[in-house]
Amino acid sequence: MTYLEQLRKSKSKPQVAYQEFALSTRKNPEHLFCFFEGKDNAYYVSRIKRFTESYYPVK
């Protein structure tokens, strides 16, 4: 497995999602942070948008 393949595979690890969350909270402290697994994003985003446009999805 090449290094590039390893990097692509590691994008789905929980540590990556946490790092993305940690960095984003500093930039956007007022946003609602939403964590999604799989295809849950398609179901929940329309419902979240009814209440706020200031949200940040983390997959």
ABEGO torsion letter per residue (X at the ends): XBAAAAAAAAAABAAAAAAAAAAAAAABAABBBBBBBEAAAAAAAAAAAAABABBBBBX
